[in-house]
Amino acid sequence: MTIEEALRRLMPVVPELLPGHVWLAGAGPGDVGQLTLHAIAGLAQADVVLHDALVSEAVLALAKPEAELVPAGKRCGRPSSEQTTISAGLVAEARAGRRVLRLKGGDPFVFGRGGEEVLALAEAGIPFRVIPGMTAGLAGLAAAMIPATMRGINQAIIFATGHGAESQHASLNWEAMASLGQPIVLYMGARRIGTIARRLMAGGMPADLPAALILDATRAEQTVTVTDLEHIAGTVGEGDEESPALIVIGRIVTMRARITDLISQAKQEVLF
Ligand code: SAH
């Protein structure tokens, strides 16, 4: 079967985005290859696409030419307190009888406020569908050649947000998390990594525990820097505000060098 035939065969299983309905979809970490069929179908049918700043241009280019693209999200220059405005916007667009796609980076239910938006839609009686996406924590690790789980290394993996790490009320118990001895994948952690790393070390994580910074995962600009827990804050630097940054802490990070060393010894080509 050709790729075209395979895609044609899948067309009938793609649901229809009806007027007055909202699809809350994940767009993945940036690479168009990681969009789901349902997300593509949403882009192709929507009259209006309300998207996060993290949704890449290459993804938005798949929308109908006449579709209205509306930036809606914290990084789009709006404070987070406008979350209610975004939810109200979704309800208003649906009530106006438009086909609405709410598109978020990664997965809509992973650190994406998708839960709040779905609550607002349910409360307003708007029909909606939730379309999962490839979350950065998994796609980013794969793109950096770091297995999320590795037999002999870890039995669990922690996805945590660094957001709020310095606030006494919202802060996680980093010392307790350190004591679990399992790798931590940190979303939105670049700004607070200094505090977080200190607290993880206070909780017993060794200073020389491997750590990686993955910027712009799955995009052409992707960079991966491997260091250790003690030096990760210095690695993040100040210039990374613009690029989405994922921080991975734990022995799974050592797998990257093991894999890439073997590849370079064999002069083998690796395809992503
Ligand atoms: N819902 C998204 C996460 C939103 S929070 C998801 O499931 O992936 C935003 C954070 O996600 C960023 O601060 C960064 O830590 C991470 N992130 C999203 N896309 C990324 C990418 N392409 N590369 C690295 N990190 C990314």
Residues whose N, C-alpha, C, O or C-beta is under 5 A from the ligand:
A	BS01	SAH	P29 G30 G105 G106 D107 P108 V110 F111 G112 M134 T135 A136 G137 G140 L186 Y187 M188 G189 I214 L215 D216 A217 P244 A245 L246
